[in-house]
Amino acid sequence: MPITRAHLLPREAHLDGSPPRRVLRCVLHDDAHHAGVGEAAPLPGYSAESLAEVEPALRRAAEHLVGRAVPPPERAALRQAMAPLTPLLAGLPSALCALEGALLDLASQRSGLDRPSILRGGGALDGVGLNGLIEASAPGPRLDATLAQLREVGVATVKVKVGLVDLDSDIKSLYYIIRSLPTHRSLRLDVNGRWSLAVAPRHLERLAATGLPIEYVEQPVPADCLPELPRCALPVAADESLALVHMGERLLERGRADVFVLKPTRLGLLRALDLARLARSAGLGVTVTHCHESPVGHGLACDLALGLPDRPLDCGLLPTALTEAFGAPLPRHALETHPPRLGLLRAGTTP
């Protein structure tokens, strides 16, 4: 059964005081009137590529699929279908993600199998725990409002952005945060590569000495520097580093990461799945997070989390105000609270 048509649909959402968030949806149609949808959502200031670079390459690659058969609902078949297109999308992981997502969606609709089960090779995970996010860590009304929301939802794990001010201020904020949350909580710190190789080991030792319940520190140094970071007292997670060519494999060889943070938009869906399997085989932790996509891209990140070979660490997949600004989420996943947990929304259930 062939793919009969391919087209791209631009979408954007607006939040007060912020630039519009723009994404590009890739839609593949077959002769049975199914429409598989994927999404390219490079994040300005974060992703290596822009939407202007993605659009012509994604259009050419999608049109290349017209007339070709819809792949069977298997990982290997999806890889085979993507193999001739990968050179067309070199350096454009969000475009890869869009086309992979559209093919996966089309194969799922034709077969009746859910997308996480296809990614996993049969039987999706029953559920995945979720973490909350604190972007403004300085004590004040904004932080207090975020903490109130997290208490209401009942998150067990909180990710905090640090490194924007001096370490003393960050530590003071972390004590404030942990006192403001119920007991039995853990912290993840995200530095976004702001520390240098010279200062990062000292900062990590100081954080370890606080006795705070820190699960890991994400990307303490710039992406290309992580393999050179000495082993420290706290576990280290790789995020931006994984977008560099072969860096995931290099980190595994050198033993310089304890956790892989996977973002399909930043890596491509199949590359993210490969990194998850490599990490788990080496005993590393894995988590999945979003890049402020629309419900289409956000849903694919949820598919990946539920389609991993085994249960990941709590994932950063709570819906955001920006995701919701695109419109109602697609009815593919269910979110339970207290504690928040992602599950698959199966036929016969309601959102």
C-alpha beads as a LAMMPS data file, in Angstrom:
LAMMPS data file: protein, C-alpha beads

351 atoms
350 bonds

1 atom types
1 bond types

-500.0 500.0 xlo xhi
-500.0 500.0 ylo yhi
-500.0 500.0 zlo zhi

Masses

1 110.0

Atoms # bond

1 1 1 0.000 0.000 0.000
2 1 1 1.734 3.194 -1.135
3 1 1 2.134 6.663 0.325
4 1 1 0.049 8.812 -2.007
5 1 1 0.762 12.369 -0.864
6 1 1 3.057 14.383 1.395
7 1 1 2.761 17.969 2.547
8 1 1 3.992 20.350 5.236
9 1 1 1.864 22.489 7.537
10 1 1 3.338 25.428 9.487
11 1 1 1.893 26.056 12.938
12 1 1 2.638 28.610 15.618
13 1 1 1.575 29.458 19.150
14 1 1 1.844 32.656 21.176
15 1 1 2.380 33.333 24.857
16 1 1 2.263 36.849 26.291
17 1 1 5.684 38.473 26.280
18 1 1 7.379 35.710 24.291
19 1 1 8.235 35.356 20.598
20 1 1 5.895 32.994 18.709
21 1 1 6.843 29.314 18.800
22 1 1 6.868 27.980 15.246
23 1 1 6.850 24.337 14.183
24 1 1 6.431 22.497 10.898
25 1 1 4.203 19.434 10.646
26 1 1 4.906 16.749 8.085
27 1 1 1.843 14.814 6.912
28 1 1 1.989 11.578 4.899
29 1 1 -1.197 10.147 3.347
30 1 1 -1.824 6.610 2.125
31 1 1 -4.413 5.104 -0.225
32 1 1 -6.643 4.100 2.699
33 1 1 -7.119 7.739 3.803
34 1 1 -4.792 7.508 6.807
35 1 1 -2.667 10.553 7.595
36 1 1 0.555 10.109 9.556
37 1 1 1.756 13.289 11.278
38 1 1 5.228 14.210 12.490
39 1 1 6.732 17.515 13.532
40 1 1 9.945 19.473 13.065
41 1 1 10.331 21.829 16.009
42 1 1 13.879 23.231 16.254
43 1 1 14.065 25.487 19.284
44 1 1 15.551 28.944 18.517
45 1 1 18.722 29.585 20.488
46 1 1 19.049 25.902 21.374
47 1 1 18.808 23.701 18.282
48 1 1 21.631 23.704 15.750
49 1 1 19.268 24.164 12.800
50 1 1 16.554 26.709 12.024
51 1 1 13.075 26.125 10.658
52 1 1 14.091 27.968 7.478
53 1 1 16.850 25.408 6.928
54 1 1 14.582 22.490 7.780
55 1 1 11.666 23.283 5.459
56 1 1 13.195 22.731 1.982
57 1 1 15.112 19.618 3.040
58 1 1 12.103 18.101 4.772
59 1 1 9.898 18.856 1.765
60 1 1 12.288 17.071 -0.587
61 1 1 12.633 14.070 1.698
62 1 1 8.883 13.752 2.262
63 1 1 8.164 13.950 -1.474
64 1 1 10.744 11.210 -2.016
65 1 1 8.434 8.853 -0.088
66 1 1 5.430 9.373 -2.363
67 1 1 4.737 6.177 -4.265
68 1 1 6.708 4.063 -1.831
69 1 1 5.115 1.475 0.457
70 1 1 4.146 2.307 4.026
71 1 1 6.646 0.432 6.216
72 1 1 5.376 -2.466 8.340
73 1 1 4.992 -1.663 12.055
74 1 1 8.538 -2.681 12.997
75 1 1 11.624 -0.707 14.040
76 1 1 13.753 -2.388 11.389
77 1 1 11.268 -1.500 8.650
78 1 1 11.172 2.117 9.798
79 1 1 14.971 2.258 9.656
80 1 1 14.964 0.757 6.182
81 1 1 12.440 3.309 4.948
82 1 1 14.507 6.158 6.386
83 1 1 17.907 4.913 5.172
84 1 1 17.851 6.595 1.715
85 1 1 16.509 9.823 3.215
86 1 1 19.048 10.300 5.991
87 1 1 21.673 11.914 3.690
88 1 1 19.063 14.455 2.577
89 1 1 18.527 15.472 6.198
90 1 1 22.132 15.468 7.435
91 1 1 22.572 17.981 10.250
92 1 1 18.812 18.471 10.588
93 1 1 17.710 16.195 13.451
94 1 1 14.340 17.905 13.875
95 1 1 13.568 17.132 10.213
96 1 1 14.586 13.510 10.773
97 1 1 12.302 13.443 13.791
98 1 1 9.394 14.817 11.743
99 1 1 9.699 12.246 8.978
100 1 1 10.331 9.352 11.376
101 1 1 7.325 10.423 13.427
102 1 1 5.060 10.669 10.383
103 1 1 6.100 7.203 9.135
104 1 1 5.668 5.726 12.605
105 1 1 2.239 7.313 12.916
106 1 1 1.159 6.028 9.506
107 1 1 2.404 2.494 10.256
108 1 1 0.579 2.606 13.594
109 1 1 -2.736 3.640 12.038
110 1 1 -2.544 1.001 9.313
111 1 1 -1.668 -1.814 11.726
112 1 1 -3.729 -0.825 14.753
113 1 1 -0.623 -1.100 16.968
114 1 1 0.208 1.792 19.268
115 1 1 3.367 3.726 18.514
116 1 1 5.301 2.959 21.731
117 1 1 4.747 -0.765 21.169
118 1 1 6.229 -0.472 17.681
119 1 1 9.277 1.353 19.045
120 1 1 9.724 -1.194 21.808
121 1 1 9.223 -4.205 19.562
122 1 1 6.039 -5.273 21.346
123 1 1 4.215 -4.217 24.500
124 1 1 4.690 -0.618 25.616
125 1 1 5.612 0.218 29.212
126 1 1 2.636 0.487 31.547
127 1 1 3.667 3.909 32.776
128 1 1 6.517 6.377 33.215
129 1 1 7.074 8.754 36.126
130 1 1 7.399 12.483 35.434
131 1 1 9.505 15.272 36.917
132 1 1 8.709 18.942 37.414
133 1 1 10.810 21.879 36.227
134 1 1 11.933 25.034 38.043
135 1 1 13.437 27.612 35.693
136 1 1 13.565 30.597 38.072
137 1 1 15.394 29.357 41.156
138 1 1 15.858 32.676 43.007
139 1 1 13.392 32.981 45.924
140 1 1 10.506 35.233 45.067
141 1 1 6.878 35.244 43.846
142 1 1 7.666 33.419 40.594
143 1 1 9.464 30.576 42.356
144 1 1 6.773 30.329 45.021
145 1 1 4.082 30.035 42.342
146 1 1 6.009 27.244 40.608
147 1 1 6.531 25.397 43.896
148 1 1 2.820 25.646 44.678
149 1 1 2.001 24.090 41.295
150 1 1 4.495 21.261 41.848
151 1 1 3.088 20.539 45.313
152 1 1 -0.407 20.403 43.850
153 1 1 0.622 17.951 41.138
154 1 1 2.675 15.884 43.561
155 1 1 5.950 15.495 41.661
156 1 1 8.598 13.269 43.215
157 1 1 11.504 14.717 41.216
158 1 1 12.282 18.366 40.472
159 1 1 14.718 19.681 37.866
160 1 1 16.216 23.091 38.703
161 1 1 18.074 25.400 36.307
162 1 1 21.309 26.610 37.953
163 1 1 24.503 28.369 36.898
164 1 1 22.971 31.733 36.032
165 1 1 24.259 33.314 39.270
166 1 1 27.053 32.449 41.698
167 1 1 27.103 29.016 43.340
168 1 1 26.400 30.375 46.837
169 1 1 23.138 31.867 45.594
170 1 1 22.232 28.632 43.810
171 1 1 22.821 26.574 46.960
172 1 1 20.728 28.980 49.023
173 1 1 17.911 28.640 46.487
174 1 1 18.180 24.840 46.492
175 1 1 17.775 24.705 50.276
176 1 1 14.732 26.956 49.940
177 1 1 13.257 24.718 47.246
178 1 1 13.768 21.474 49.129
179 1 1 12.248 22.963 52.308
180 1 1 9.216 24.076 50.281
181 1 1 8.471 20.629 48.878
182 1 1 7.116 17.566 50.682
183 1 1 9.602 15.013 51.960
184 1 1 11.119 12.207 49.885
185 1 1 11.895 14.437 46.935
186 1 1 14.992 14.507 44.737
187 1 1 16.663 17.331 42.833
188 1 1 18.155 17.349 39.354
189 1 1 20.332 20.326 38.531
190 1 1 20.696 21.598 34.967
191 1 1 23.677 23.854 34.308
192 1 1 23.207 24.016 30.508
193 1 1 26.992 23.980 30.017
194 1 1 27.622 27.252 31.848
195 1 1 30.559 26.071 33.988
196 1 1 34.077 25.733 32.629
197 1 1 36.216 22.632 32.978
198 1 1 38.332 24.576 35.471
199 1 1 35.523 25.347 37.934
200 1 1 33.024 22.506 37.383
201 1 1 34.813 19.886 39.551
202 1 1 34.978 22.308 42.498
203 1 1 31.338 23.274 42.094
204 1 1 30.256 19.637 41.936
205 1 1 32.237 18.814 45.094
206 1 1 30.613 21.723 46.919
207 1 1 27.160 20.626 45.843
208 1 1 27.859 17.074 46.976
209 1 1 28.955 18.403 50.393
210 1 1 25.608 20.157 50.949
211 1 1 23.848 16.854 51.637
212 1 1 20.978 17.920 49.384
213 1 1 19.157 15.028 47.651
214 1 1 20.767 15.645 44.235
215 1 1 20.067 12.841 41.768
216 1 1 22.430 14.192 39.093
217 1 1 23.843 17.367 37.521
218 1 1 22.960 17.817 33.869
219 1 1 25.478 19.208 31.384
220 1 1 27.780 20.951 33.904
221 1 1 30.236 21.952 31.132
222 1 1 29.879 22.854 27.431
223 1 1 28.814 20.046 25.107
224 1 1 32.218 19.281 23.601
225 1 1 33.996 19.416 26.984
226 1 1 32.048 16.723 28.802
227 1 1 34.404 13.834 27.870
228 1 1 37.228 15.744 29.595
229 1 1 35.374 16.315 32.875
230 1 1 36.961 14.237 35.668
231 1 1 34.740 11.821 37.560
232 1 1 33.104 13.721 40.400
233 1 1 31.204 13.079 43.595
234 1 1 27.846 13.601 41.904
235 1 1 26.433 11.735 38.889
236 1 1 26.568 13.688 35.630
237 1 1 23.974 13.704 32.837
238 1 1 24.616 14.420 29.154
239 1 1 22.074 16.486 27.213
240 1 1 23.478 18.955 24.677
241 1 1 26.569 16.761 24.263
242 1 1 24.477 13.984 22.732
243 1 1 23.645 16.165 19.715
244 1 1 27.314 16.123 18.659
245 1 1 28.297 13.430 16.165
246 1 1 29.345 10.181 17.904
247 1 1 29.537 11.972 21.268
248 1 1 27.190 9.501 22.961
249 1 1 29.475 6.626 22.029
250 1 1 32.540 8.605 23.110
251 1 1 31.028 9.341 26.522
252 1 1 30.272 5.663 26.996
253 1 1 33.825 4.674 26.034
254 1 1 35.358 7.172 28.466
255 1 1 32.825 6.569 31.241
256 1 1 32.099 10.275 31.555
257 1 1 28.313 10.227 31.891
258 1 1 25.894 8.503 34.245
259 1 1 22.625 9.528 32.574
260 1 1 21.561 10.269 28.992
261 1 1 18.890 12.965 28.525
262 1 1 17.071 12.216 25.267
263 1 1 15.171 14.770 23.180
264 1 1 13.828 13.412 19.872
265 1 1 13.653 16.897 18.357
266 1 1 17.352 17.412 19.092
267 1 1 18.544 13.932 18.105
268 1 1 16.046 12.350 15.743
269 1 1 13.690 9.630 16.968
270 1 1 15.719 6.588 15.886
271 1 1 19.002 8.084 17.116
272 1 1 17.385 8.748 20.505
273 1 1 16.174 5.156 20.638
274 1 1 19.663 3.881 19.747
275 1 1 21.268 6.014 22.457
276 1 1 18.760 4.724 24.999
277 1 1 19.643 1.120 24.207
278 1 1 23.386 1.822 24.305
279 1 1 23.068 3.641 27.627
280 1 1 20.989 0.935 29.273
281 1 1 23.324 -1.824 28.082
282 1 1 26.179 0.098 29.751
283 1 1 24.225 0.547 32.990
284 1 1 23.485 4.259 32.556
285 1 1 20.219 5.920 33.441
286 1 1 17.977 7.333 30.709
287 1 1 15.348 10.050 30.753
288 1 1 13.278 11.715 27.998
289 1 1 12.360 15.401 27.860
290 1 1 10.656 17.824 25.468
291 1 1 11.779 20.922 23.536
292 1 1 8.549 22.925 23.919
293 1 1 6.960 21.311 20.886
294 1 1 3.287 21.338 19.961
295 1 1 1.156 18.362 21.059
296 1 1 2.401 16.453 17.990
297 1 1 6.086 16.678 18.897
298 1 1 5.375 16.385 22.612
299 1 1 3.349 13.244 21.922
300 1 1 6.245 11.683 20.027
301 1 1 8.558 12.289 23.004
302 1 1 5.944 10.522 25.147
303 1 1 5.939 7.652 22.632
304 1 1 9.697 7.343 23.007
305 1 1 9.524 7.285 26.813
306 1 1 6.858 4.559 26.763
307 1 1 8.657 2.676 23.974
308 1 1 12.052 2.310 25.664
309 1 1 13.380 -1.190 26.379
310 1 1 12.847 -0.717 30.113
311 1 1 11.490 1.915 32.476
312 1 1 13.412 5.215 32.338
313 1 1 14.112 7.629 35.140
314 1 1 11.337 10.168 35.729
315 1 1 10.876 12.089 32.481
316 1 1 10.427 15.802 31.789
317 1 1 7.184 15.405 29.863
318 1 1 4.625 17.359 31.835
319 1 1 2.637 19.520 29.383
320 1 1 3.774 23.138 29.307
321 1 1 1.814 26.330 28.770
322 1 1 3.503 26.662 25.380
323 1 1 2.514 23.146 24.336
324 1 1 -1.050 23.786 25.398
325 1 1 -1.097 27.110 23.508
326 1 1 -1.096 25.127 20.243
327 1 1 -4.481 23.614 21.139
328 1 1 -5.840 20.489 22.769
329 1 1 -3.305 17.632 23.020
330 1 1 -3.827 14.650 20.784
331 1 1 -5.708 11.896 22.668
332 1 1 -2.834 9.414 22.735
333 1 1 -1.521 9.632 26.276
334 1 1 -3.064 9.858 29.715
335 1 1 -1.587 11.824 32.608
336 1 1 -2.281 10.695 36.157
337 1 1 -1.404 12.878 39.126
338 1 1 -0.216 12.238 42.711
339 1 1 2.412 11.357 41.653
340 1 1 2.345 12.393 37.983
341 1 1 2.662 9.433 35.672
342 1 1 2.493 9.081 31.911
343 1 1 0.493 6.191 30.511
344 1 1 -0.786 5.074 27.139
345 1 1 -4.325 6.104 26.313
346 1 1 -5.753 2.966 24.768
347 1 1 -8.858 2.435 22.666
348 1 1 -12.071 2.738 24.614
349 1 1 -10.709 5.248 27.129
350 1 1 -11.174 9.009 27.236
351 1 1 -8.649 11.799 27.851

Bonds

1 1 1 2
2 1 2 3
3 1 3 4
4 1 4 5
5 1 5 6
6 1 6 7
7 1 7 8
8 1 8 9
9 1 9 10
10 1 10 11
11 1 11 12
12 1 12 13
13 1 13 14
14 1 14 15
15 1 15 16
16 1 16 17
17 1 17 18
18 1 18 19
19 1 19 20
20 1 20 21
21 1 21 22
22 1 22 23
23 1 23 24
24 1 24 25
25 1 25 26
26 1 26 27
27 1 27 28
28 1 28 29
29 1 29 30
30 1 30 31
31 1 31 32
32 1 32 33
33 1 33 34
34 1 34 35
35 1 35 36
36 1 36 37
37 1 37 38
38 1 38 39
39 1 39 40
40 1 40 41
41 1 41 42
42 1 42 43
43 1 43 44
44 1 44 45
45 1 45 46
46 1 46 47
47 1 47 48
48 1 48 49
49 1 49 50
50 1 50 51
51 1 51 52
52 1 52 53
53 1 53 54
54 1 54 55
55 1 55 56
56 1 56 57
57 1 57 58
58 1 58 59
59 1 59 60
60 1 60 61
61 1 61 62
62 1 62 63
63 1 63 64
64 1 64 65
65 1 65 66
66 1 66 67
67 1 67 68
68 1 68 69
69 1 69 70
70 1 70 71
71 1 71 72
72 1 72 73
73 1 73 74
74 1 74 75
75 1 75 76
76 1 76 77
77 1 77 78
78 1 78 79
79 1 79 80
80 1 80 81
81 1 81 82
82 1 82 83
83 1 83 84
84 1 84 85
85 1 85 86
86 1 86 87
87 1 87 88
88 1 88 89
89 1 89 90
90 1 90 91
91 1 91 92
92 1 92 93
93 1 93 94
94 1 94 95
95 1 95 96
96 1 96 97
97 1 97 98
98 1 98 99
99 1 99 100
100 1 100 101
101 1 101 102
102 1 102 103
103 1 103 104
104 1 104 105
105 1 105 106
106 1 106 107
107 1 107 108
108 1 108 109
109 1 109 110
110 1 110 111
111 1 111 112
112 1 112 113
113 1 113 114
114 1 114 115
115 1 115 116
116 1 116 117
117 1 117 118
118 1 118 119
119 1 119 120
120 1 120 121
121 1 121 122
122 1 122 123
123 1 123 124
124 1 124 125
125 1 125 126
126 1 126 127
127 1 127 128
128 1 128 129
129 1 129 130
130 1 130 131
131 1 131 132
132 1 132 133
133 1 133 134
134 1 134 135
135 1 135 136
136 1 136 137
137 1 137 138
138 1 138 139
139 1 139 140
140 1 140 141
141 1 141 142
142 1 142 143
143 1 143 144
144 1 144 145
145 1 145 146
146 1 146 147
147 1 147 148
148 1 148 149
149 1 149 150
150 1 150 151
151 1 151 152
152 1 152 153
153 1 153 154
154 1 154 155
155 1 155 156
156 1 156 157
157 1 157 158
158 1 158 159
159 1 159 160
160 1 160 161
161 1 161 162
162 1 162 163
163 1 163 164
164 1 164 165
165 1 165 166
166 1 166 167
167 1 167 168
168 1 168 169
169 1 169 170
170 1 170 171
171 1 171 172
172 1 172 173
173 1 173 174
174 1 174 175
175 1 175 176
176 1 176 177
177 1 177 178
178 1 178 179
179 1 179 180
180 1 180 181
181 1 181 182
182 1 182 183
183 1 183 184
184 1 184 185
185 1 185 186
186 1 186 187
187 1 187 188
188 1 188 189
189 1 189 190
190 1 190 191
191 1 191 192
192 1 192 193
193 1 193 194
194 1 194 195
195 1 195 196
196 1 196 197
197 1 197 198
198 1 198 199
199 1 199 200
200 1 200 201
201 1 201 202
202 1 202 203
203 1 203 204
204 1 204 205
205 1 205 206
206 1 206 207
207 1 207 208
208 1 208 209
209 1 209 210
210 1 210 211
211 1 211 212
212 1 212 213
213 1 213 214
214 1 214 215
215 1 215 216
216 1 216 217
217 1 217 218
218 1 218 219
219 1 219 220
220 1 220 221
221 1 221 222
222 1 222 223
223 1 223 224
224 1 224 225
225 1 225 226
226 1 226 227
227 1 227 228
228 1 228 229
229 1 229 230
230 1 230 231
231 1 231 232
232 1 232 233
233 1 233 234
234 1 234 235
235 1 235 236
236 1 236 237
237 1 237 238
238 1 238 239
239 1 239 240
240 1 240 241
241 1 241 242
242 1 242 243
243 1 243 244
244 1 244 245
245 1 245 246
246 1 246 247
247 1 247 248
248 1 248 249
249 1 249 250
250 1 250 251
251 1 251 252
252 1 252 253
253 1 253 254
254 1 254 255
255 1 255 256
256 1 256 257
257 1 257 258
258 1 258 259
259 1 259 260
260 1 260 261
261 1 261 262
262 1 262 263
263 1 263 264
264 1 264 265
265 1 265 266
266 1 266 267
267 1 267 268
268 1 268 269
269 1 269 270
270 1 270 271
271 1 271 272
272 1 272 273
273 1 273 274
274 1 274 275
275 1 275 276
276 1 276 277
277 1 277 278
278 1 278 279
279 1 279 280
280 1 280 281
281 1 281 282
282 1 282 283
283 1 283 284
284 1 284 285
285 1 285 286
286 1 286 287
287 1 287 288
288 1 288 289
289 1 289 290
290 1 290 291
291 1 291 292
292 1 292 293
293 1 293 294
294 1 294 295
295 1 295 296
296 1 296 297
297 1 297 298
298 1 298 299
299 1 299 300
300 1 300 301
301 1 301 302
302 1 302 303
303 1 303 304
304 1 304 305
305 1 305 306
306 1 306 307
307 1 307 308
308 1 308 309
309 1 309 310
310 1 310 311
311 1 311 312
312 1 312 313
313 1 313 314
314 1 314 315
315 1 315 316
316 1 316 317
317 1 317 318
318 1 318 319
319 1 319 320
320 1 320 321
321 1 321 322
322 1 322 323
323 1 323 324
324 1 324 325
325 1 325 326
326 1 326 327
327 1 327 328
328 1 328 329
329 1 329 330
330 1 330 331
331 1 331 332
332 1 332 333
333 1 333 334
334 1 334 335
335 1 335 336
336 1 336 337
337 1 337 338
338 1 338 339
339 1 339 340
340 1 340 341
341 1 341 342
342 1 342 343
343 1 343 344
344 1 344 345
345 1 345 346
346 1 346 347
347 1 347 348
348 1 348 349
349 1 349 350
350 1 350 351
